[in-house]
């Protein structure tokens, strides 16, 4: 592919620019006019328009694809938009990526197809196959608004901002061209529809706005070019408000009729006056019987139309209005408009059976050929038989030509026609439908036996007088207007109407047909247009429908109308599948054989070409060898002449060499003397330099010695200061240790005084209690002797209980011993760990550890003494606990106390024993907690000392 640059004034070709392998669909020129960007589906290229040479090339992966690349207005920024919705901004001069727009939200499932930018380059509008338009702020690099178009808009084909001379480039009006051929202009700030151009019947194919925003040029789908005035289109919007004061006028003398209403056509749109409210007619719905309601429901069509009324209208006028014909057809055929299913068929590409369609059916319009090819391919992908149907292009062509701007409607119309009006056509495939042709022949025999006998006499079968009309659906024998008028009636009636039309066409043409004698004349008649009134044919069809007997009426043999299903198209398999499969296999075999033949022929041609090339190369080689031989002889002669000249030159050179040798010897002698003098001067200079170096080294050595002496003095002062600091710290540590020793001594003295006080108190308490006990014993001695015999068995039981208590006490003591051993082992492990941590400590650390061990031993002895004193004081304060039971036993023996009190005394003894054991256990727990607290304090102190030792390493070194 190449680009041409043409001078607009002289209309001369300036340059050719090559580089694209696929077609170019976008060209963007820089505001300065120096650069241009051309975009194709696989690459984008930047051109220098001064030299017409390519400056840079953008290559991408085939799976991504380029959507559009263009310059932002009045800036050096290039915007590249890809098919995966990624948008990048590049610097034009350096081609450095400036930024990338973020991905659109997942909720809006849209693939960008078209883009538009305001003249100030701040807002980017993007749209695609959806009714949503995304507005991006290129300064903030974010999506700031999503505009939803009306529901009738399903895809956006073109976007363009409407320039305004007074908005400083920040355009507010956006033109949106949708799939229905209507271009709507909206305000992106208020999101209001301002005006629109185009219509459903006269749609817009492409449109462009003038640079100043005064005119809009549009190419319509029918090929015409319309130019719209923006000022006229916006006059209704920008008109001033109505006046506040209004005058009531008198009624006119003559009442106006309906002919006084005016319809103004401006800018391709029809503006109709609003109906007055008084003209509204109140309607009332009447109840009907069940049969009438069922028929009404059956005749009701989509979009509010009624089939019966349409048939009445058709019989009255003969055809539907041209403006609303397509709309009525879509309603009569009840087209589902399955966009997704049709897209899936189109996405499968061109069917292999229709790749060379233009060779068999050369069509002048490339667009029409492309639409026909896509429609036939979709039908072939829908059902396999249509890829082998030879008359399918003839059947679909009139509908393709009619609906070439809406391929979905075209496909569904043809599919509906095949399902309903082509019933039983494929039962005898690949032969014509014999059953259908027999129906036509039976009807013709009933209504016109003479004509049928004429066909039989001249060997003209139904395949000649009926099948050409059916396979082309009368498109060869009727004009456009006649064909549309006929199919208004076909689509409004039962599928048998088309078969009756074939009979009516023959009956109405019986005069010229009876005059035909040759078979070629019959063939020509049914393949070319004839002078026949189509209205008469239609009237004849309705007559045949009414007068044909039931037994041969096609209405009884064909099913009623069935519309296409919504969502997915129905399966079409009304054909002999084995024949189609066999033909497909045969066609594939023939195609493979043809490919093999072509491959072999290509190989033979390649071999022949190689042989010819080898023969040419051999002839050229022989000619070259002859030329080389002649050149060799010529060069040998030249070489002999050159050798003679060389001998003469050598003699002259020998003489010159002798002279040069003499001069050389003289110059060498002069150079030797000069070199000796230079060496002597250099040695003298070297000696002077060495003397200077020695003096410099001596000065440097003296300076270094003086500097070293000063450094030593400074080091000595530093050591003195460190020594004083260490001595000061050492004195502080000694004072702290002495203070701690004094505090420990004071605490020890206080503790000794307290123990002595407790001991004297114990002695006093013991003496007092002994006196009381002695007196009590004397009083109860006589009673005890009397109760001795009575309480022996109780004493024995109590003795057994005490033995068990002692046994339990011994167990507790053993457990306590084990606990002490475990604690000692834990202490040994802890000491070993601390010794491991303090391995590098010297004698001071060992003494400190020994001091702390002594403190622990003293603490344990203090605890044991305190426990012993408390126990003794408790025993001294409660001496009667051991005597009271005896008195009670005596009372029980004497009958003063009941037996239950004796049991209570035993339970009290057991509780006292249990309390003593609990006290011992609590004592051991307290000792254990005290020991663990001391261990934690010891660890903290060791850690603090280690930290201090790390902070002052220079003191330890000193």
Secondary structure, 3 states (H helix, E strand, C coil): CEEEEECCCCCCEEEEEECCCCCEEEEEECCCCCEEEEEECCEEEEEECCCCEEEEEEECCCCCCEEEEEECCCCCEEEEEECCCCEEEEECCCCCEEEECCCCCCCCCCCEEEEEECCCCCEEEEEECCCEEEEEECCCCEEEEEEECCCCCCCEEEEEEECCCCCCCCCCEEEEEECCCCEEEEECCCCCEEEEECCCCCCEEEEEECCCCCEEEEEECCCCEEEEEHHHHCCCCCCCCCCCCCCCCCCCCCCCCHHHCCCEEECCEEECCCCCHHHCCCCCCCCCCHHHHHHHHHHECHHHCEHHHHHHHHHHHCCCCCCCHHHHHHHHHCCCCCHHHHHHHHHCCCCHHHCCHHHHCCCCCHHHHHHHHHHHHHHHHHCHHHHCCCCHHHHHHHHHHHCCCCHHHHHHHHHHHHHHCCCCCCCCCCCCCHHHHHHHHHHHHHHCHHHHHHHHHCCCCHHHHCHHHHHCCCCCCCCHHHHHHHHHHHHCCCCHHHHHHHHHHHHHCHHHHHHCCCHHHHHHHCCCCCCCCHHHHHHHHHHHHHHCCCCCCHHHCCCCCCCCCCCCCCCCCCCCHHHHHHHHHHHHHHHHHHHHHHHHHHHHHHHHHHHHHHHHHHHHHHHHHHHHHHHHHHHHHHHHHHHHHHHHHHHHHHHHHHHHHHHHHHHHHHHHHHHHHHHHHHHHHHHHHHHHHHHHHHHHHHHHHHHHHHHHHHHHHHHHHHHHHHHHHHHHHHHHHHHHHHHHHHHHHHHHHHHHHHHHHHHHHHHHHHHHHHHHHHHHHHHHHHCCCCCHHHHHHHHHHHHHHHHHHHHHHHHHHHHHHHHHHHHHHHHHHHHHHCCCCCHHHHHHHHHHHHHHHHHHHHHHHHHHHHHHHHHHHCHHHHCHHHHHHHHHHHCCCCHHHHHHHHHHHHHHHHHHHHHHHHHHHHHHHHHHHHHHHHHHHHHHHHHHHHHCHHHHHC
